[in-house]
Amino acid sequence: MSERKIIVKKPGEVIDFETVFELNPAIEEAEPVKKGRMVRVDYTTDVYEYGITYPKYCNVYLPYCYDENDKARKYNVLYYQHGNTCDPELFNTPETVKRFDNLFDSGEIDPCIIVCTTYYFDPARDVEIRKKTGGAQAGDNGSTGNPPNFYREVIESIIPAVETRFNTYLTDAGKEGIIATRDHRAFSGYSRGAACTWYMFHNAFEFFRWYAPMSCMTTAGRGIRDELADEVVTDYVSYQVKRKPDLPFFIYATNGDPEKDVKRMNDQMKFLTKAPGFSYGLDVHKNNIFFGVSEFYHTDLLVPYYYWNSLKVLFKL
């Protein structure tokens, strides 16, 4: 890993270990030389126990160097789950795609494929309620009352549709093939998408080695909640670590907004990073959890700034 310029933040002294956050002003301002592209992938899913097959899609960012004819070059895959009220189109404009381009333009971060997913059943049809409250039908562990089977949608529907289409490490789209390639797959999310990332850690641990929850504490599979007992959170996050102690993992959690989001997540990270089975630090060969703190306000559009930090650690085997 190249030498990094370190910015140490301790908002409110609510956490008792140092955190690291590095700024990359080029993400928003510079015009990238190396430009990727966004591709739509349609798929269907029938994992929600209603006897209904839902037509859905995700947007897939392919970095500047991606060549579909170069089968010898394989790419790691980072799944990004948006926050409450958003949809997969958030990073599908010239200005927002540029923010992904600027992650890789300098060459400091290895290019990867980024998949923009949605837990909403039909974000276009339910656009009004989705944008007003976020309460449209969804399959995550939010407060909509539907079976929380989004993790199955990711494993059974999205991963096969995406990773068999593009040049990834996946050759067998069955369960065992997906497990065998977990080293090359990360799940991340912002806000409600971060709660979804903790939920994926709990439910899909054997399918992903890398996790990057951004700007939301773990809700421990209990919908949208601000306060949970320490032992509830620890039991939820530790569940798979105890069941599969030989499977390596890394959680690179990040947060912003010191007056709101940081306080809630810091309180959880303060005890979670000391729980049995967890080792705090940035060395993926020795550690498996880290926390980076910014002073950003709360918006999904700042996700690439968080990736500028986490992608210098994720996939670094």
N, C-alpha and C positions, 0 to 999 in steps of 0.2 A: 504494500500500500504506500502511495506517495505521501510525502510530508504534508501535513494539513495545518492550515491556519486555524487556531482554536479560539473560539469565543465562549467564555464561561458565563453562564447565567444562573443566578440564584434568586428568582423572584420571591419576595416575601419570606425567605429563609424557611420555607415550609418543607424542605427536603434536606436530609442530612448527608448527602453526598453530591459531588460535583457532576454537572451535566455539560454536554458539549453541543454547540450549535454553530454551524458555519454558514455565513451568508454568501449567496451567489447573485450579485446584482444583474448579471447578464441574462438571467432567466426571463425577466420581463422587458428589459430595455434593448438588448443587442439584437441585431438581425443576424441569425445564424447562417453560416456558410454551408453547413451540412444539414440538409433538410430531409425529414422523414415524411410519412404519409399515413393517413387514417383510412382503414378499410372496414366496411360493415360486414359482420358475419351473422347470418340468420340461422336460427335453430328452433327446435320445439322442445318442450318439456312437459312431462306428465307426472310429476313427483308429488303433487299437492293433494292427493287423496279425494279429489272431487270427481274423478272419472273424466276430467277435462284435460285436453292437450292444449297448452298455451303456445302460440307463436311468439317468439321473442327474438331479440338481437343484442349483440354487443358491438362496440366499436374497438377495433384493434389498431394500435399505433405500431407501425413498422419503422425502425430507425433508418437513418440515411444509408447505411451500408447493406441493408437487406436486399438480397437478390434471390428471387424464387428459384432460379436455375442453379444456384450454388448449393447443392444438397450436402456438400461436405461441411459447410459452416452451420453449426447449430446455435440456437439462441435460448437463453434463459427467458422465463415468462413471469412477468409481474402482473398480478391481477389487482385492479383498483376498483373498489366499491365506493360510490359517491355517498354524500350525506343526505340528510332529510330534505325533501322537496326537490332534489336535483334529478338528473337523468343521464344516460350515456352520452348525450350530445355536449356535455359541458366543455370538454376539451376538443371539440370538433369544429372549431372556427380557425381562421388564419392566425388570429392573435393568440388563442389558447394552444394550438398545436405548436406554435413557436416556443412556448414554455417547455414543452417536452424536448423539442429540438435542441434547446440551449442546455439541457442536461448533458448531452453527449457531444456537443460541438467542440468543446475544448480538448476532448480526449481523456479527461480525468476519470470518467466513468465508462465502464464497458457497456456498449449498446445492448439493450434487451428489448423484447417485445412487451408492450403494455396493453392490457385488456381492460376496457372500461365496461363493467358489468352493472346490472341493476337488480335489486330485490323486488321492485314493483312488477306486478303482473302485466300491466299495460300502461306505461307512463304517458303515452300519447293520448289514449282514450280518457284517462283519468287526470288529464293535465290540470284542470281547475282545482280539484281537491288536493292534488299532489303539491301544487305550488302554494296553496294557501296554508295547508296544515301538515302536509306530508302523510296524511292519513289514508291515502289510496291503498288498495289491496296490495299486500306485499308478503313475501315468504320468509323474511328474516325473523329475528326475535323481537321485533318492534311491538307496537301496541295495537295491531290491526285485528288480532283474533284469529288469524289464519294459521294452519299448520306450519311450524317453523322449519320448513324443509328446504330452505334455500341452499344449505350446504350440499344436499343431494342434487339440486339443480346444477351447482357448480361441478360436482364430481361426475355426475351421470350425463349431463347435457352440454355444459359449456366447455369443459376441458377437452372432451373428444372432438367437438366441433372446431375448436380453435387450433389445438396442438397437432391434429392430424392434417390440417390444411396448410400450416406454415412450417418452416424449417426449425423444428424444436427437437428435444431429446426423446420425445414420446414416439414409440413405434407400435406399441400395443395399447389400444384405448380401453382395454378392460381394466378392472380394478387393480389387478396385480401389476399391470404395466404402468399405471398411474403411480402406484406406490413406489415402484422401482425407480421412477424418475423424480421423486420428491425433492432431491437436492437442487434441481433446476427450476423450482417453482416457488413463488412467493405470493402471499395474499396480504393486501393492504387496504385501508379504508380511512375515510375522514369523517369525523363527527359520528353520526349514526352508523356510517360505514366502518368507523373504528370499533364501535360496539360489535358490529358484525364480524370484524377481524378477530376479536377475542372469542366470539361465538364459533368462528371457523377453527380457531386453535383448539377449542373444546370438542368440536364435532368432527373435524377433518384433519386431525393432527398427523395421521400417517400419510397424507397425500401432499402436504406442504412442509418444507423444512424451514422456510423463512416467513416472518410476520412483521408488518409495519403498521400498527394502529396509530392514527394521528388525531389528536384533539378530542379524545373522549376516553373516559375511564371505562373499565369493564362493567357491564350491567349484569354479568353473571346469568345471562339467559332469561332475565326477568323483565323484559321490556325496557322502557325509558325510565330509569330511576337515578336519583342523585346520590342517595345514601344507602350503602349496604354494609353490613358488619364485616370486619376484616376477615374473619374466618370463612364467611360465605364466599368472598372473592377468592381467597387463597384456595379453598376446596375446589372451586369451579375451574380456575386456571391450572391448578396442579393435577387435575383429574387424569389427563392423558399422560402427563409426565410420570406419574406413579404407575400407571398401567403399562407403559412402554418405556422404561427407563433407559433402554439401549438406543432409542431413536434420537439422534441429535436434532437440535432446533436452535433458532435465534430469534428473539423478539427485539426489534428496534422501535421502541415507542417514542413518539414525539408529541409536543404540545405547545400551545401558545396562549395568549390572552391571560396574563397573570392574575387578573382580578376575578376570573371566572373559571375557565377550563383547567388551567394549570393547578389551581388549588385542589380541585376534586380529584384529578388524576394523580397528582403528587402524593396525596394521602394514601392512595392505593399502592403506588409504586414503592413507597417508603417501607411498607412491610412485605410486599410481594417479592422484591428483589432479595430479601433475606430469608425467604421461605426455603425449606429443603428442596433440593433439585435444581435450584437457580444459582447462577454465578454471574455477578455484575461486572461488566467491562466490555471492551471493543474487540477482543481477540476471539474470533469465531472458533478457534481450536481449544480455547480454555473457558470461555464465557458463553452465556446464552441469553442474556437480557441486558438492555441498555436503555437509557432515557435521555432524550435531547429536548431542551427547553428553549423556545424562541419567545419573542415579545409580540408576536403577530396577533392581529384581530382574527375573528373566527369567520373563515370563508374557504370553501373548497378550492378556490382559484389559487390559493397559496400552496397547494399540494406539491408542485414541483420544487419549491424551496425545501420542503421536508425530504423529498427524494434526493436532493443534492447531498444530504447528510446520510440517509439510510442506505442509498445505493453504493456508497463507498465501503460498505460493510457487507450487505447482503450479497450472496452468491460467491463470496471470496473464499473459496476452498483451496 
